[in-house]
Amino acid sequence: MFIVGLTGGIGTGKSVVATMIQDRGIKVIDADAIARQIVEPGQPAYKKIEDGFGSNVFKENGELDRTKLGVEIFSDVEKRKLLNSITHPYIYGEIRKQKQRLLDRKYPPEEARRRIEAQLPLEEKTEMASFVIENSGSLSNTREQVEDILKLLRASRHHIWNKSLIFIALFVISAILIYLLSLFVSSR
């Protein structure tokens, strides 16, 4: 089994590449989707956001108004910290559950914890990445790169084993940052 982190800036095509990977029968855990799910009505984070931010960050139908919330969290560092303290435990918890199901207990917990705790700036992630997909060209060119990488991954399982859990950490961190950035961008 491979564990690969897919990371990149906002609007860089991560979803397109993830879909291409998923279309090849590979499981994908989408941290952005988890972040959206945990703030739906009835979820524990929903009530905590309401308690911390008030009802003004919700639409009339009860859904979270990401634009209004984005305005608040990107204009006030303390509010951003509050939102992170509310949502991150649920995001990490759900990712842990999904990861555990995927891993089927094949990795020693201490080794997984050490690797997951690794955090690096984007430049270092790029330098450490085994593969970088340049997707400024055509969709077919991107698909070709994805296929080439998948072939290489299948051929070199030992190399990936050494870096796989680091990629999970990079994915989680990047997905959370991307989600927060999307809140900010949608608020403009």
Secondary structure as the mmCIF struct_conf table of DSSP 4:
data_model
#
loop_
_struct_conf.conf_type_id
_struct_conf.id
_struct_conf.beg_label_comp_id
_struct_conf.beg_label_asym_id
_struct_conf.beg_label_seq_id
_struct_conf.end_label_comp_id
_struct_conf.end_label_asym_id
_struct_conf.end_label_seq_id
TURN_TY1_P TURN_TY1_P1 ILE A 10 GLY A 11
BEND BEND1 THR A 12 GLY A 13
HELX_RH_AL_P HELX_RH_AL_P1 LYS A 14 ASP A 23
TURN_TY1_P TURN_TY1_P2 ARG A 24 GLY A 25
HELX_RH_AL_P HELX_RH_AL_P2 ALA A 31 GLN A 37
TURN_TY1_P TURN_TY1_P3 ILE A 38 VAL A 39
BEND BEND2 GLU A 40 GLU A 40
TURN_TY1_P TURN_TY1_P4 PRO A 41 GLY A 42
BEND BEND3 GLN A 43 GLN A 43
HELX_RH_AL_P HELX_RH_AL_P3 PRO A 44 PHE A 53
HELX_RH_3T_P HELX_RH_3T_P1 SER A 55 VAL A 57
STRN STRN1 PHE A 58 PHE A 58
TURN_TY1_P TURN_TY1_P5 GLU A 60 ASN A 61
BEND BEND4 GLY A 62 GLY A 62
STRN STRN2 LEU A 64 LEU A 64
HELX_RH_AL_P HELX_RH_AL_P4 ARG A 66 SER A 75
HELX_RH_AL_P HELX_RH_AL_P5 VAL A 77 LEU A 103
TURN_TY1_P TURN_TY1_P6 ASP A 104 ARG A 105
BEND BEND5 TYR A 107 TYR A 107
HELX_RH_AL_P HELX_RH_AL_P6 PRO A 109 ILE A 116
TURN_TY1_P TURN_TY1_P7 GLU A 117 GLU A 117
HELX_RH_AL_P HELX_RH_AL_P7 LEU A 122 MET A 128
BEND BEND6 SER A 130 SER A 130
BEND BEND7 SER A 136 GLY A 137
HELX_RH_AL_P HELX_RH_AL_P8 LEU A 139 ALA A 155
HELX_RH_AL_P HELX_RH_AL_P9 ARG A 157 SER A 186
TURN_TY1_P TURN_TY1_P8 SER A 187 SER A 187
#
